């Protein structure tokens, strides 16, 4: 049975777990402040906050998510907050977020405004008190008529207010006192803890006290964050019996193994990667790289394994991890496991070396070693919140001006995500010069087979890959190569 808190009320939906949270909010609960826009996670008009009880059971972590792509079942045990749920008790008053947007002229027709309000409120609940971070909180919200400068000014003013929040003894109490959120937020940790305990008791009664693994669920649709399936096949998901993997304890983690490898649960989200201290330590530019992957609400929802099995030729995470020699641990409904290199997962366009009942349980890779560098590049029509025209990643080791190790990947230049094996091998043992990079491009051009489509002509994509390959080296080895020498 599904149970969660919607604003300050406990609800028990009877709708299918694969239906959308947006439809439940609007059509069952009649909370119409949450708008229907693109239904693809692009516009942010349907943004809500999703609160997750933390392990200490004393705090709740709130994230912005697009409710149009959030499976209703993913709300189970959580706190869902709509724009109606943040209003002050005094009639006709506005929260500080709303007041600031109004004062800066950040609303006109108002259709997109609830989404902006929720994204900024979520940031106020836990984001950094900087103008850059506050502006980034609305990177998944599109304004159709007002323009962004007024909204950026509002974000900057809110960032200044958050400095006071950080100086307060307790953040949540300060936010409640200042009217950012209502007083009932203070009681949510205890309420969610009670809900968690009740759920655990029900599971224990059904399984004899043992926590089931996600692979033990009945074979049917496997649904993670919903950011792909609920765009491509929403009606089929609605009618299916779905297995919900998002947030499952056995599928959400980032940890270091005794052999030095990093292991990720298949349902680990992009935001989980970004927040991981382990990942940040191994990838110093991780925040900059992941900023190129969709938007904040989508990164809060999208899973690593979901990006892999989507099998898109331009999957950002797929290209990222191809350059790392990543291995997948596949597990079927009977619990049988097998290991498969990510490079061997793709047989052809949207074709996988994976049985229908198999799921990616774990992802393992060796992080860049001492003396190695990693880089990820992407070109798209919009810098953020857009599908790549071409993307590429590189793991490199150069010593005394000679390439000792190279692993290159590329997306958007073939029917599948590509590991550029020939181009990588070409570099080994060669002096890093402009001539070497020109030779690298010639080899890489033989490995790819781009087509013309909405994201660019085939020749344009060939040009983009050349530039991205050059960019990897100019980013980390400017003492050896320069753009001027390559032109």
C-alpha positions in Angstrom: 0.0 0.0 0.0 1.3 3.4 -0.9 1.5 6.0 1.9 3.1 9.4 2.0 2.6 12.9 3.3 1.3 15.4 0.8 1.9 18.7 2.4 0.6 18.2 6.0 -1.7 15.3 5.2 -1.1 11.6 5.2 -2.5 10.1 1.9 -3.0 6.5 0.8 -3.4 6.5 -3.0 -5.1 3.7 -4.7 -3.9 4.6 -8.2 -1.2 2.5 -9.9 2.3 3.0 -8.8 3.4 3.7 -12.3 1.0 6.7 -12.7 2.4 10.1 -12.3 2.6 12.1 -9.1 1.5 15.2 -11.1 -1.9 13.6 -12.1 -2.5 12.4 -8.5 -1.8 15.9 -7.2 -4.0 17.7 -9.6 -6.8 15.3 -10.4 -7.2 13.4 -7.2 -6.2 16.0 -4.6 -7.2 19.0 -6.7 -4.0 21.0 -5.9 -3.9 22.9 -9.1 -1.0 25.2 -8.2 1.2 22.5 -9.7 1.0 23.1 -13.4 0.9 20.8 -16.4 3.4 21.9 -19.0 5.6 19.8 -21.3 5.2 16.4 -19.5 8.8 15.7 -20.4 10.7 17.2 -17.5 11.9 20.2 -19.5 9.8 23.2 -18.3 9.7 22.8 -14.5 6.1 24.1 -14.2 5.2 20.9 -12.3 8.1 21.1 -9.8 7.4 19.8 -6.3 9.7 19.1 -3.3 10.3 15.5 -2.3 11.5 15.1 1.3 13.5 12.0 2.3 14.0 11.1 6.0 17.8 10.9 6.6 19.4 8.0 8.5 19.6 10.0 11.8 15.8 10.2 11.6 16.1 13.8 12.9 16.3 15.6 9.5 14.6 15.5 6.2 16.4 16.2 2.9 14.3 18.0 0.4 15.0 17.9 -3.4 13.1 19.5 -6.3 11.6 17.1 -8.8 9.4 17.3 -11.8 6.1 15.6 -10.8 5.2 14.9 -14.4 8.0 12.2 -14.5 7.8 11.1 -10.9 6.1 7.7 -10.6 3.5 7.9 -7.9 5.1 4.9 -6.2 8.3 6.8 -5.7 6.5 9.1 -3.3 6.0 6.2 -0.8 7.3 7.0 2.6 8.3 10.5 1.6 7.1 14.1 2.1 5.7 15.6 -1.0 5.3 19.4 -0.9 3.4 21.5 -3.5 3.1 25.2 -3.7 0.0 25.1 -1.6 2.0 23.4 1.1 4.4 26.3 1.8 1.8 29.1 2.2 1.8 31.0 5.5 -1.3 30.5 7.7 -2.1 34.2 7.5 -4.4 34.9 4.6 -3.0 36.6 1.6 0.6 36.7 2.9 3.5 35.5 0.7 6.6 33.6 1.7 9.9 35.4 1.4 10.6 33.5 -1.8 7.3 34.7 -3.3 7.8 38.2 -2.0 11.2 38.5 -3.6 10.1 37.2 -6.9 7.2 39.7 -6.9 9.5 42.6 -5.8 11.9 41.9 -8.6 9.2 41.7 -11.3 9.8 38.0 -11.7 6.3 37.0 -12.6 3.9 37.9 -15.4 1.4 35.4 -16.6 2.2 33.3 -13.5 2.1 29.9 -15.2 5.7 29.0 -14.5 5.9 30.9 -11.2 4.9 28.0 -8.8 7.8 25.9 -10.3 10.3 28.7 -9.7 8.9 29.1 -6.2 9.3 25.5 -5.3 12.8 25.2 -6.7 14.0 28.2 -4.8 12.2 27.1 -1.6 13.9 23.7 -1.9 17.2 25.5 -2.2 16.5 27.5 0.9 15.8 24.3 2.8 19.3 23.0 2.2 21.3 24.7 -0.5 24.4 26.8 -0.3 24.1 30.5 0.5 25.8 31.7 -2.7 24.3 33.5 -5.7 25.8 30.9 -8.0 24.2 28.0 -6.2 20.8 29.8 -5.8 20.7 30.6 -9.5 21.6 27.0 -10.3 18.5 25.8 -8.3 16.3 27.2 -11.0 18.2 25.7 -14.0 15.3 23.3 -14.6 12.6 26.0 -14.7 11.7 27.8 -18.0 10.0 31.2 -18.0 7.9 31.9 -21.0 7.3 35.6 -20.8 9.1 37.5 -17.9 12.7 36.8 -18.8 15.4 35.6 -16.5 17.2 38.7 -15.3 14.4 39.5 -12.8 14.5 35.9 -11.6 18.2 36.0 -11.3 18.0 39.2 -9.2 15.5 37.4 -7.0 17.8 34.5 -6.6 20.7 36.8 -5.6 18.6 38.5 -3.0 17.5 35.2 -1.5 21.2 34.1 -1.4 22.0 37.1 0.8 19.1 36.2 3.1 20.5 32.6 3.4 23.6 34.0 5.0 21.4 34.7 8.0 20.0 31.2 7.8 23.5 29.8 8.1 24.3 32.0 11.0 21.3 30.8 13.0 21.6 28.0 15.6 19.1 25.8 13.7 18.3 26.2 10.0 14.8 24.8 9.9 13.7 26.8 13.0 15.0 30.0 11.3 13.3 29.2 8.0 10.0 28.6 9.9 10.3 31.7 11.9 11.0 33.8 8.8 8.0 32.3 7.0 9.9 30.3 4.3 8.0 27.2 5.2 5.1 26.6 7.6 5.5 25.2 11.1 4.4 21.7 10.3 7.8 21.1 8.7 9.2 20.8 12.2 7.1 17.7 12.8 7.9 15.9 9.5 11.0 14.0 10.7 9.0 12.3 13.5 6.0 11.6 11.1 8.2 10.1 8.4 10.0 8.0 11.1 6.7 6.6 12.2 5.8 5.9 8.5 9.1 4.2 8.0 8.7 2.0 11.1 5.2 1.0 10.0 6.5 0.1 6.5 9.4 -1.9 7.9 7.0 -3.8 10.2 4.8 -4.7 7.2 7.8 -5.9 5.2 9.1 -7.9 8.1 5.7 -9.6 8.5 5.7 -10.5 4.8 9.4 -11.7 4.6 10.0 -13.1 8.0 12.2 -10.2 9.1 14.5 -10.2 6.1 15.0 -7.1 3.9 14.3 -8.2 0.4 16.7 -7.3 -2.4 15.3 -5.4 -5.4 16.0 -8.5 -7.6 13.5 -10.5 -5.6 10.6 -8.5 -6.7 8.3 -10.1 -9.3 9.5 -9.8 -12.9 7.8 -7.0 -14.7 8.6 -3.4 -15.5 11.7 -2.1 -13.7 11.2 1.6 -13.0 13.8 3.9 -11.5 13.5 7.6 -11.6 11.0 7.6 -14.4 12.8 10.3 -16.4 12.9 8.1 -19.6 10.0 5.6 -19.4 7.4 8.2 -18.4 8.4 10.3 -21.4 8.6 7.5 -24.0 5.9 5.1 -22.9 3.7 6.6 -20.2 0.5 4.7 -21.1 2.4 1.4 -21.0 3.9 2.2 -17.6 0.5 3.1 -16.2 -1.0 -0.2 -17.3 2.0 -2.3 -16.1 2.9 -3.9 -12.8 6.0 -1.9 -12.0 9.0 -2.8 -9.8 10.1 0.5 -8.1 13.9 0.7 -7.8 14.3 4.4 -6.9 15.6 4.8 -3.4 15.9 1.1 -2.8 18.5 0.5 0.0 20.2 -2.2 -2.0 20.5 -0.1 -5.1 21.5 3.4 -3.9 25.0 3.8 -2.8 28.5 5.0 -3.7 31.3 3.2 -1.9 34.9 2.2 -2.2 35.8 -1.5 -2.5 38.8 -3.1 -0.8 40.6 -3.4 -4.2 40.3 0.4 -4.7 37.5 0.3 -7.2 34.4 2.4 -6.7 31.0 0.7 -6.7 27.7 2.3 -7.4 24.2 0.9 -6.9 22.3 0.8 -10.2 19.6 3.2 -8.8 22.2 5.8 -7.6 21.1 9.2 -9.0 23.2 11.8 -10.8 22.8 14.0 -7.7 24.0 11.2 -5.5 27.2 11.1 -7.6 27.6 14.9 -7.4 27.2 14.9 -3.6 29.5 12.0 -3.0 32.7 12.9 -1.3 34.3 9.8 -2.7 33.4 10.8 -6.3 34.5 14.4 -5.7 37.9 13.2 -4.4 38.5 11.1 -7.5 37.0 13.6 -10.0 37.9 17.2 -9.0 35.9 18.7 -11.8 32.8 16.5 -11.2 30.4 19.3 -10.3 31.3 21.1 -13.6 30.9 17.9 -15.6 27.6 16.9 -14.1 26.3 20.5 -14.5 26.1 19.6 -18.2 23.8 16.7 -17.5 20.2 17.9 -17.7 18.9 20.0 -14.8 18.7 20.0 -11.0 15.3 18.3 -10.8 16.2 15.7 -13.3 19.6 15.0 -11.7 17.7 14.4 -8.5 15.6 11.7 -10.2 17.7 10.1 -13.0 19.6 6.9 -12.2 22.9 5.8 -13.5 21.7 2.4 -14.6 18.7 4.0 -16.2 21.0 6.1 -18.4 22.9 3.0 -19.4 19.9 0.8 -20.4 18.2 3.7 -22.2 20.9 2.9 -24.7 20.8 6.4 -26.2 23.9 7.0 -28.4 24.3 10.3 -26.6 23.7 9.2 -23.0 25.9 11.6 -20.9 26.6 9.2 -18.1 27.2 6.3 -20.5 29.9 8.3 -22.3 31.3 9.4 -18.9 31.7 5.8 -17.6 32.8 4.2 -20.9 36.1 6.0 -20.6 36.6 4.5 -17.1 36.5 0.8 -18.2 33.3 0.3 -16.2 31.9 -3.1 -15.5 28.3 -4.0 -14.8 27.0 -6.6 -12.4 23.8 -7.9 -13.9 21.3 -9.8 -11.8 18.2 -11.7 -12.9 15.0 -12.4 -11.1 16.4 -15.6 -9.7 19.3 -13.8 -8.2 21.9 -15.2 -10.7 24.6 -12.7 -11.4 27.0 -12.1 -14.3 29.6 -9.4 -15.0 29.6 -7.5 -18.3 31.9 -4.7 -19.4 29.9 -1.6 -20.2 31.6 -1.5 -23.6 29.9 -4.8 -24.5 26.4 -3.9 -23.4 25.4 -2.3 -26.7 24.8 -4.6 -29.7 23.2 -2.1 -32.0 20.9 0.9 -31.9 18.8 0.4 -28.7 19.8 -3.2 -28.5 21.4 -4.5 -25.3 23.2 -7.7 -24.2 20.7 -8.0 -21.4 17.8 -10.4 -20.8 14.4 -8.9 -20.0 14.5 -10.0 -16.3 18.0 -8.7 -15.7 18.8 -5.4 -14.0 22.0 -3.6 -13.5 22.5 -4.2 -9.8 26.0 -2.7 -9.4 28.4 -0.6 -11.4 32.2 -0.9 -10.8 35.1 1.1 -12.1 38.7 1.9 -11.2 39.0 5.7 -10.6 41.8 7.7 -12.2 45.1 6.8 -10.6 47.8 9.1 -9.5 49.2 10.9 -12.6 46.0 10.3 -14.6 43.5 12.9 -15.6 39.8 12.7 -16.6 37.7 15.1 -18.7 34.1 15.2 -20.0 32.9 17.5 -22.7 29.5 18.1 -24.3 28.1 20.3 -27.0 24.3 20.9 -27.3 22.0 23.6 -28.7 21.4 24.8 -25.1 24.3 24.7 -22.7 22.1 23.2 -20.0 19.0 21.0 -19.9 19.5 19.7 -23.4 20.4 16.6 -25.3 23.9 16.5 -26.6 24.8 16.9 -30.3 28.1 15.2 -29.5 29.7 14.4 -26.1 33.0 12.8 -25.2 35.1 11.7 -22.2 38.8 11.0 -21.8 41.0 9.3 -19.2 44.6 10.0 -19.9 48.1 9.6 -18.5 51.0 11.7 -19.9 54.5 11.6 -18.5 57.5 13.6 -19.9 55.3 14.7 -22.8 54.5 11.1 -23.9 51.1 9.5 -23.8 51.3 6.4 -21.6 47.6 5.6 -21.3 44.5 6.7 -23.1 40.8 5.8 -23.0 38.4 7.9 -25.2 34.7 7.7 -25.6 32.2 9.5 -27.8 28.4 9.9 -28.2 26.3 11.2 -31.0 28.6 9.8 -33.7 27.3 6.3 -34.1 24.3 4.1 -33.5 25.5 3.3 -30.0 27.7 5.0 -27.3 31.2 4.4 -28.5 34.5 3.5 -26.9 37.1 4.7 -29.3 39.4 1.8 -29.1 41.5 2.5 -32.2 41.9 6.2 -31.4 42.9 5.3 -27.8 45.4 2.8 -29.0 46.9 5.2 -31.5 48.0 7.6 -28.8 50.0 5.1 -26.7 53.7 5.9 -26.8 53.4 9.0 -28.9 54.8 12.4 -28.0 51.9 14.8 -27.2 52.1 17.3 -30.0 49.7 19.1 -32.3 50.6 16.6 -35.1 49.8 13.7 -32.8 46.3 15.2 -32.1 45.7 15.7 -35.8 46.6 12.1 -36.3 44.3 11.1 -33.5 41.4 12.9 -35.2 42.1 11.1 -38.5 41.9 7.7 -36.7 38.8 8.7 -34.7 37.0 9.8 -37.9 37.4 6.3 -39.2 35.7 4.8 -36.1 32.6 6.9 -36.2 29.5 6.9 -38.4 27.4 10.0 -37.6 24.1 10.7 -39.3 22.3 14.0 -39.9 19.4 14.6 -37.6 17.7 17.4 -35.6 20.9 17.8 -33.5 23.1 18.5 -36.5 24.4 17.4 -39.8 26.8 14.4 -40.0 29.8 16.7 -41.0 29.0 19.0 -38.2 29.2 16.2 -35.7 32.5 15.1 -37.2 33.8 18.6 -36.6 32.4 18.6 -33.1 34.1 15.4 -32.2 37.4 16.7 -33.4 37.0 19.8 -31.3 36.1 17.8 -28.2 39.0 15.5 -28.6 41.3 18.5 -28.8 39.6 20.0 -25.8 40.5 17.1 -23.6 44.1 17.8 -24.1 44.0 21.5 -24.0 42.1 21.3 -20.7 44.8 19.3 -19.0 48.0 19.7 -21.1 48.1 23.3 -22.4 51.9 23.2 -22.1 52.0 20.7 -24.9 49.3 21.7 -27.2 47.5 24.9 -28.1 44.4 25.9 -30.1 46.5 28.2 -32.3 48.8 25.3 -33.3 45.8 23.1 -34.1 44.0 25.5 -36.4 
